[in-house]
């Protein structure tokens, strides 16, 4: 995948990660919220965080010691 495409995907994932923060907060604020939905949203957020970390390592790999 070209670097430009990886940077674009990284930006998309960061935006989705941020949006999930807002969605999770709104769902939790609802007194009758569905705990299963909250867990699924948090799991999705964690998956996205892992994808962000992987892409960041691909874009800017650590230099060998």
N, C-alpha and C positions, 0 to 999 in steps of 0.2 A: 504494500500500500504506500503510495507516495506521501511524503511528509505533509504536504498541503492538505491532503485528504485526512490524515491522522489529526492534524490540528483542528480541522473542521469538525470531525467526529468528537474530539475532546471537548470543544466548546459546546456541542449539542448535549453531551453527557453531563457536563457541569451545570448547564441550564436545567436539565431534567432532574438532577440531584437537588438543586435548589428548589425547584417547583414541588418536589416530593416533600421537602421540609414544610412548605406551606400547607400542602394537602393533609399531611399527618397532623399538624397543629390544629387545623380546622376540624378534622374528624374527632380528635381527642377532646376538643372543646364541646362537642355535641354530647349532652348528658346521656343519651341513649346509644352511644357509639358502639359499633361492632368491633369487638376485640380481635376477631379473626382478620378483619379488613386492615386493622392497624398493623398486625403482625406481618401480613402480606406486603403492605406498603413499606414497612421497615426492611423486610427481606429484599425487596426490589431496590431500595435505596442502598443497601449494603453491596448488592451485586454491581450496581452502577459505580459505587466507590472503588470496587476492585477493578472494574474496567478502566476507570480513570487512571488509577495507579499503574496499570499495565501499559496503557497508551503513553503515559508520561515517561515510563522507563524506555519505551521503544523510541520515542522522540529524542530523549536526552539520556542515553545510557551512562551508567557510572563508568568512570575510567578505571581500568585494572590497576591494582596497587603495585 
